[in-house]
Amino acid sequence: MSEPLWRPSPERVAASRMDAFRRFINQRHALALGDYAALHAWSVSAVADFWQAVADFFAVDFSTPPKRVLDNPDAMPGAQWFAGAELNFAAHLLRRRDDHLALIAISEDGQREQLSYAELAARVAGLQQHLLALGVQPGDRVAALMPNTWQTVVGMLAAASIGAVWSSCSPDFGVQGVVDRFGQIEPRVLIACSGYRYAGKQLDMSSKLAEILPQLSGLQQLIMVPYGGVQPCLAEFASLVSTVHWDHVSQPAGSPAFTALPFAQPLYILYSSGTTGVPKCIVHGAGGTLLQHLKEHGLHTDLGSEDVLFYFTTCGWMMWNWLVSGLALGATLVLYDGSPFEPSAERLIDLIDEEEISIFGTSAKYLAALEKAGVEPNRSHQLSRLKAVLSTGSPLAHEGFDYVYRCFKPDLCLSSISGGTDIVSCFALGNPTAPVWRGELQCKGLGMAVEVWDDDGQRLSEGKGELVCSTPFPSMPLGFWKDEDGSRFNAAYFERFPGVWAHGDYAEETPHGGLIIHGRSDAVLNPGGVRIGTAEIYRQVEKVEAVLESLAIGQQWQGDVRVVLFVRLRDGVTLDAALEAEIRQVIRANTTPRHVPAKIVAVSDIPRTRSGKIVELAVRNVVHGLPVKNTDALANPEALALFRDLPALAD
């Protein structure tokens, strides 16, 4: 058997909060759980005891204690967590009140701002008072069209402190994309930036806001944040809605008050990608989100009060919500706004040294791009405090694991993590007490009964199938916005296997207790009736130096399905017979003949969502002449035209 890429030292294991939690459980329940596998097995067999232990271990402050931990434990959906309990999400993120740095906000042009925990709380208090003066109440929506900066965090915490529901999009969303989201939830207050920068360009938000505002029914006030070198012109929007300047409503104002709210109080509204129709508005509860994030940050990421946490994300991706919860552990968060490659490919690596980042979060796509660009951080940077690298957004290829350990540091925990907007958290993620195996997500999350099932609903101990969660968990959504009878919510997650959460990932379990994600189930290729995950092909194509990225679909052809591979090549490279042969040979040598594409087509761009995920379904629709219902959900919708009526796919 091959050796792991990394194994934590006994000292590191013993010092981890995960191991402390194992000992805590053993003492509390008179158990002798010896390792993570035993701890996980207990956590999914005694789910009520487990989640109560998480709440106690992290000293969750229930202003009203729960009557019971779990009602209807066999119902999914329908299970009820911590009945009767009350708490406040924002209060837990603002428990620390000293001069320790809470937020470091850095923009693409190098501007750097910082807030201590004490300063952050005072800013939240100021905005909270303004929202209360407006009459904002629990359940009202506060939305943000904002970059990833400190003002956005203040806005979220102020909203959550009084029980308002927070929802955000990044400013690069198109008008229709914003309206498709915020138009459904009808925010009472909108916080928006005056401008932003990306890839060296300054972009003014004025014309976009002028189109959006009239389409937001019930909007009471616009709060304009000066940003991106663009000064807000309040008078421009005064005829549309009451408009105020951020500086006038967010001055420091002592300590915030925190409204005691039910455990299941709506906290966030997040959105599905919206590439197959109007985005679904996914409602997440405060208590479940808090417990899940405390577990993931504190145990699985081993985040502590002296750590500096970074995740490259925008406010339109759930990883922003996940990142901000790091405040509940007292850590320092680094917020970056802009292109990760401006002015050079080393931009984010520079931050690791400059801000002494200890946990660096990014995407598999970014790591692959770094490697293709020839960046070797350990040759140019110190990386002295870096102890973990997190990767999500798509499966991290085996070669991506090799790259991190070869070119970052040999002694770090590389955690490929997977979950989603649907649960605002993870099903599988890192483990500071366990080895890292090439190509594998380290472990199933504690309290998450993650399994892989075949089409008949039978669990697979080996082989590929559907990723499911067979028991309830507290960060399961409360439902979809305005889905009163729950029919759309049930159809999305419980129609495939009644009473069991089907996540839509194509996966397999590993002998090490980890998982491999092979792509989305709805994008699985099916040539000759054989199911192939797209990630299986991508990880091979990434080995070809001439190819920057790729996308695979199944094309209906002569009564069957044939695999079509689209490739974006390096500048100056053409797709000739020799390169096609090389691509096919690499795929065939490392997979099976079924994986080898029948057609390989070069394209100049590959369409992606705004969080960087390639959209196989949208491309498949275009190739088959079917409509793509919501192109505004894409970062580069113009790329879809490259796949329409291709002569190469006509024979």
Secondary structure, DSSP 8 states (H G I E B T S, - for coil): ----SB---HHHHHHSHHHHHHHHHHHHHT----SHHHHHHHHHHSHHHHHHHHHHHTT---SB--SEEEESTT-TTT-EEEET-EE-HHHHHT---SSSEEEEEEETT--EEEEEHHHHHHHHHHHHHHHHHHT--TT-EEEEE--SSHHHHHHHHHHHHTT-EEEEE-TTS-HHHHHHHHHHH--SEEEEESEEEETTEEEE-HHHHHHHGGGSTT--EEEEE-BTTB---GGGTTTTSEEEEHHHH----S------EETT-EEEEEE---TTSS--EEEEEHHHHHHHHHHIIIIIS---TT-EEEE---TTSHHHHHHHGGGGGT-EEEEEES-TTSS-TTHHHHHHHHTT-SEEEEEHHHHHHHHHTT--HHHH---TT--EEEEESS---HHHHHHHHHHT-SSSEEEE-EEETTTTEEEEE--TTS-B-TT-B-EE-TT--EEEE-TTS-B-SSS-EEEEE-S--TTS--EETT-TT-HHHHHHHTSSSTTSEEEEEEEEE-TTS-EEEEEEGGG-B-GGG--B-HHHHHHHHTT-TTEEEEEEEEEEETTEEEEEEEEEE-TT----HHHHHHHHHHHHHHS-GGGS-SEEEE-S---BBTTS-B-HHHHHHHHTT---S-GGGBS-GGGGGGGTT-GGG--
